Amino acid sequence: MNRHLVLLSIAQGLFFTNNVTFIAINGLVGLSLAPESWMATLPVMGYVVGGALSTGLVAKSQQRFGRKGSFQLGLLVALLSAALGAFAVLTQSFGLLVMATLVAGYYSANGQLYRFAAAELCKPDYREKAVSLVMAGGLIGAVIGPNLAIQTKSLFGIPFAGAYVALMGVAAVSMAVMSKIDFPPAPVVKADEAGGRPMSEIMRQPVFFIAALAAALGYGVMNLLMAATPLAMQVCGFPFEDTAWVLQWHVIGMFAPGFVTGHLIKRFGVLTIMGVGVLLNIGCIAMALSGVDLHQFLFALFMLGVGWNFLFTGSTTLSMQAYTPQEKNRAQAAINFCVFATMAVTSFASGALVTTQGWTWLNWGSLVPVLITGAGLIWLARQKTQPLDTR
């Protein structure tokens, strides 16, 4: 753990402060402003659709401006989109709110690359631990995000307008942190390998395919249940403070394991840890189906968070076996596009399903992608592939 990894962990935490606050408030603000209740999570969907649409732009900015320049550009977008979100709430405009979250997706697409950048700030033998430790920085978001939403809820007299203003400050702090990080220069590319392999060839590798599948479905299931939780808890009569508490423990589950996930992957293997993530997702669904008391929401979301950590950290580590440094921008953009595209579907589905079909059917439906992920991991474990030289 060096100074730059520490600072990147802090940036990761501030990134997830933005994400957790968005999840905590966007569905509820959307519900209060949307013409129809099933449209409540469209602002959440806007955030991930914006991320999906931005993956290509972010890959180009990474290539042109480098890690630091591209990350700072994303943070500037975060500040401006938070300002637009505050204006949308103050003017009670649902359309502007969706637009604000759509624009904020560019920042999300940038922030999703922090975990890949972590591997570049250490020696190759320690990249699993570096990814895991930077992911652990998300604990900052677990503490700040829900409390930020609670403390700023009534700041301007209109529910949650103050939260968007506070996120402008979070973006400004993150820009200051990012300015102190020195990323290594991009690798020197020889003329005969400037483009690397075609993207189609990279994607056909079993290891890349399963890494992308696990990242997308793991994030999709987590997003499906997490985005629906504030709405489900409101329907069940819980106050916002209880919802924020549940989300806080959910995010703790997402990032606290980061201090040990890298060690576990090194000791037991990446596929084993990802398999445990699948089992934890199944446990989450079983707990959610057992009832709608506060402790059931709490334990279900906590297990969901830990399961996501194992799957997402594992898939990030696994994917690094599938591309060379010359191919990283395109390969990482492809993985993030898969993640955002899946999240876009689940963000819309979470609001539509929980308001029309209910919490129970939403959980039963989420079993399908969880089982598909498990089957994919079993299939990959049976493949015999030669490791790629990714130095």
Secondary structure as UniProt FT lines:
FT   HELIX           3..33
FT   HELIX           37..39
FT   TURN            40..41
FT   HELIX           42..90
FT   TURN            91..92
FT   HELIX           94..111
FT   TURN            112..113
FT   HELIX           114..118
FT   HELIX           119..121
FT   HELIX           124..126
FT   HELIX           127..136
FT   TURN            137..138
FT   HELIX           139..151
FT   TURN            152..156
FT   TURN            159..160
FT   HELIX           161..178
FT   TURN            179..180
FT   HELIX           191..193
FT   HELIX           199..203
FT   HELIX           206..235
FT   TURN            236..237
FT   HELIX           240..255
FT   TURN            256..257
FT   HELIX           258..268
FT   HELIX           270..289
FT   HELIX           294..319
FT   TURN            320..321
FT   HELIX           325..327
FT   HELIX           328..356
FT   HELIX           359..381
//
